[in-house]
Amino acid sequence: MVRKNSRFLIYIVACSTIGVLVGGAAYSADLNRCLDAAVPTNQCLTQDPVLRTLEGMTFGLIAGAGAALGATWQIWQKSK
């Protein structure tokens, strides 16, 4: 039982970490693309880049944890 719980924890940590990295990189790239535009929008100029990147990391964390839960649920259903 301990082995299954540790596997579950590893899935959540791995997927959440990957989600944080991908989410932060995606939002950072989106912000850079917005700033490099010929005519940047007013919203693009007024948002805080650090806050925007943290927002992306948060969404990535939630998406990664959700993916881990879905993957472990599917594995659990197949093992029954």
C-alpha positions as CSV (number, residue, x, y, z in Angstrom):
1,M,0.0,0.0,0.0
2,V,2.9,2.4,0.8
3,R,4.3,1.7,-2.7
4,K,1.1,2.7,-4.4
5,N,0.8,5.9,-2.3
6,S,4.4,6.9,-3.1
7,R,3.8,6.3,-6.8
8,F,0.7,8.5,-6.6
9,L,2.7,11.2,-4.9
10,I,5.5,10.9,-7.5
11,Y,2.9,11.4,-10.3
12,I,1.5,14.5,-8.7
13,V,4.9,16.0,-8.0
14,A,6.3,15.3,-11.5
15,C,3.2,16.4,-13.4
16,S,2.8,19.6,-11.2
17,T,6.5,20.5,-11.7
18,I,6.3,20.0,-15.4
19,G,3.0,22.1,-15.4
20,V,4.7,24.9,-13.5
21,L,7.6,25.0,-15.9
22,V,5.5,24.8,-19.1
23,G,2.9,27.3,-17.8
24,G,5.5,29.8,-16.7
25,A,7.4,29.5,-20.0
26,A,4.2,29.8,-22.0
27,Y,3.0,33.0,-20.3
28,S,6.5,34.5,-20.4
29,A,6.8,33.8,-24.1
30,D,3.3,35.2,-24.7
31,L,4.3,38.4,-22.8
32,N,7.5,38.7,-24.8
33,R,5.5,38.3,-28.1
34,C,3.1,40.9,-27.0
35,L,5.9,43.4,-26.1
36,D,7.7,42.7,-29.4
37,A,4.6,43.5,-31.5
38,A,4.7,46.6,-33.8
39,V,1.9,48.2,-31.8
40,P,1.7,46.7,-28.3
41,T,-1.7,46.9,-26.6
42,N,-2.3,49.0,-23.6
43,Q,-3.1,45.8,-21.5
44,C,0.3,44.4,-22.6
45,L,2.2,47.5,-21.4
46,T,0.4,47.8,-18.0
47,Q,0.6,44.2,-16.8
48,D,3.4,43.2,-14.4
49,P,5.6,40.5,-16.1
50,V,6.4,38.8,-12.9
51,L,2.8,38.6,-11.8
52,R,1.8,37.4,-15.3
53,T,4.5,34.6,-15.2
54,L,3.3,33.6,-11.7
55,E,-0.2,33.4,-13.0
56,G,1.0,31.0,-15.8
57,M,2.8,28.9,-13.3
58,T,-0.3,28.7,-11.1
59,F,-2.4,27.5,-14.0
60,G,0.3,25.1,-14.9
61,L,0.4,23.7,-11.4
62,I,-3.4,23.2,-11.4
63,A,-3.3,21.6,-14.9
64,G,-0.4,19.3,-13.9
65,A,-2.0,18.2,-10.7
66,G,-5.3,17.5,-12.6
67,A,-3.4,15.5,-15.2
68,A,-1.7,13.5,-12.4
69,L,-5.1,12.8,-10.8
70,G,-6.5,11.7,-14.1
71,A,-3.6,9.5,-14.9
72,T,-3.6,7.8,-11.5
73,W,-7.4,7.4,-11.7
74,Q,-7.1,5.7,-15.0
75,I,-4.3,3.4,-13.7
76,W,-6.4,2.6,-10.6
77,Q,-9.4,1.7,-12.8
78,K,-7.3,-0.6,-15.0
79,S,-5.8,-2.4,-12.0
80,K,-9.2,-3.3,-10.6
